[in-house]
Amino acid sequence: MLPKNKPGNKSRDKRPIYPKKPSGKLYTYRKWVSYILLLFLFSCPFLKLNGEQLVLLNFIERKFVFFGLIFTPQDFYLFALAMLIFIIFIVCFTVVLGRLWCGWACPQTIFMEMVFRRIEYWIEGDANRQKKLDEGPWTAEKVWKKGSKHFIFLIISFAIANTFLAYMIGSDVLIKIITEPIAKHVSGFISIWLFTFIFYGVFAYVREVVCTVICPYGRLQGVLLDNQSLVVAYDFTRGEPRGHMQRNVHENKQGDCIDCGLCVQVCPTGIDIRKGTQLECVNCTACIDSCNEVMLKVGKRKNLIGFFNQDFIAERKPYKVALKSYGYAAVLLVVLMVFSSLIYKRENIQTTVLRASGTLYQNRGTDQTSNLYNAELVNKTNKEVKFTFRPQDSTDKIDFIQKATVLPKEGTAHLTFFLIRKNNSVKKYKTDAVFEVIANGEVVSTATTSFFAQPEGND
């Protein structure tokens, strides 16, 4: 049986890791995926749709925007449901494809491997040159290379920090912080540099420790993975017993692994994939590319290291999606349908009408009864709305105490009024009262509450 979740040795060593520069088909694919995701990440806060940036996560002002849709605190149930969908998706994705997210889509891995690590290769050279430079004395060349590398790291961290804040406070506010005098935005200026040094510290010093120790997602593998999950793995039934190639040997009882160690040398977390599935493995596929290159050179089949499940490696069972994966997928589909229906029914203007607390109905003459109400209208758009508030039943009348006709963008309006109803239309002590909000000649929102009155003929 292939060992699972066994910690690697090198990833827990405090010595720095010098991964060899990867290359190959999968690495090329991963570069293009990373570039597309980076373009999306850096452009989202600065592209606008319906007057709002594509994605905004402003926890301070409790305003969230996703592709033109504005979500307010009144939409918290949607936010909670979206988080539930995300968790179920992560579980379903991990059960089927292991930790593929970490190696191909996680921002930490993309920035580390496709930005900072590539700059390191460009300035300091490949793994052996980096190690030799670090262990050597401080010469003019070392000072120049280290200084220029960390200066570029700091610039990129500054760009990441500004982008991060653009998601948190909005790109318009960020531009004001950058362009206006510092005295007007001291807290914003401090925040930019605080996040700059945090990101710089993560990518210049902490590095792979984020994936191997800090990130909780890797720890979930032991719970979520099973024998049918696809992971980057070493086919030990084909590769063992490993050994160096020997010439002029007619009968070779060795496995296909020639023990070259390249799979270990290219690993960004410093593990040996041949020791089994380990929580430090981020499924970056660098070991697959390096092993395939060696297999082609020695005339053997590719994919000694590849995407396998444990059932295939140990017993050569064909790949089959586990039954529980279908269960997770079904739950995810149901929750997605519920979420989609709620989004579809969501009103841009939310109206809440409540009877004034501590009040009874009021008799108005001998033929009418009134109830006192408070109403709150919430505008979930970024445009000012002129509206009319009226009862749905044309025989009812409203006597406003506090009235408003304009709903400010992303704001609220409060109304206080009496609803007056004729006694001959009252058949029960408690009936429904429905109100409509009219804007641009259309009913944009409705609200229902209770109306209390003594029916005619009852004392």
C-alpha positions, 0 to 999 in steps of 0.5 A: 500500500502506498504510504499516505500523508507521510511528512517529507524530510527536507521540507521540515529541515530549517536549511533553505531549499534550492529547487532546480529550475523546472521545465517541460510540457506541464510546466509550460501549461502551468505558466500560461494558466498562471499568467491568465490568473495573474492578469485576472487578479490584477485587473479585477479591481480596476475594471468596472461593470455597471459603475462598480469594480468587478470584485470588491470585498469591503469588510469595513463598510460591509459592501461586496461587489461581484461582477456588477452585483452589489451585496449589502449586510441585508444579503448576509444569508447569500454570503453564508450560502456562498461560503457553504458552496465554496467549502463543498466545492473544495471538499469535492475537488480535493476528493477527486483531484487531490491538492491540484488547486495548490499547484495550479491556482493558489495565489501563494504558489503562482506568485512564488513559483511563477514570479519570485522564483523566476526572478531568482533564477534570472538574477542568481542562476539555477539551484547550484549557483544560488546555493554557492552564492549564499554559502560564499563570501560577501563580494561585490557580485553577491551584494549586487545580485542580492540587493537587486533581487530584494529590491525587485521583490520589494517593488512586486510586493508593493504592487501586490499590496496595492492590489490587495487593498484595492479589493478591500477598500476599492480602487477609487479610494486607493487612487486617492491615497496614492495621489493625494497628500499623505497627511490626508490618508495616513492610515491608508499610507501605513496600510500599504507599506504594512502589507508590502512588508508582509508580502515581502516577508512571505515571498522572500523568507517564509516561502514554502513554509506557507504551504507546508506548515501555515496553510490548513488546506494541506492538512485536510488531505488526510481526511479527504483523500482516499484510495481513488483520489487522483494525486501526483504520485510515484508508481512504485510497482513499476519503479522499484527496486530502483538503481542506477543504470548498468551497461552490458547487463543482459538481465536487468531486474531493476525497476524503471527508476534509475535513482537520478534524484531529479524529482527531488531536486525540482520539488519546491517544497523539498520532498521525495515523491517516491516516499509516498503521498505527503502533505507537503506535496502541492501537486505542482507536477514539476517532478512529472516533467523532470521524470518524463524527461529522464524516461525519454532519454533512457528509452523507457515509458513516461509517467513513472511519476504521474497523476495516479490513485492508490488503487491503480498503483497498488492493484492496477485497478482502473480509475473510477470516481468514488461513490462519495464524490458523486454524493458531494457533487449532488449536494453541491449542485442542489446548493448551487441551484438554491443559490442561483434561484435566490440571486435571481429573485433578489431585489435591487430595492429591499423593503421592510414594513413593520407595525409600530411597536406598542400601538393598537389600531386607531378608529377614524370616525365610524367607517375607517380604521388605521394602523401605524407603520415604519418602513425601511427601503434599502437601495442595493444599486449605485444609482439614485432612485426616485420612487413612489410608495403605495398600498397594493389595494387601491381602496386603502390610503396612506397618511404619511408622517415621515415621507421620502421620494428619493432613495440615495445610491447604496443608501436607505430611506425611512417612512412613517405612516398610517395605513387607513382601511375602510371598515366594510372591507375588514372581515377578520381581526388580522389581515394582510397589508401589501405595499409596493415601491414604484420606480420608472413606472414599474413595481421594483419591490413589495412588502407584506405586513399585518393589519389589525382592525375590529370587523364590523358587527363584532363588539 
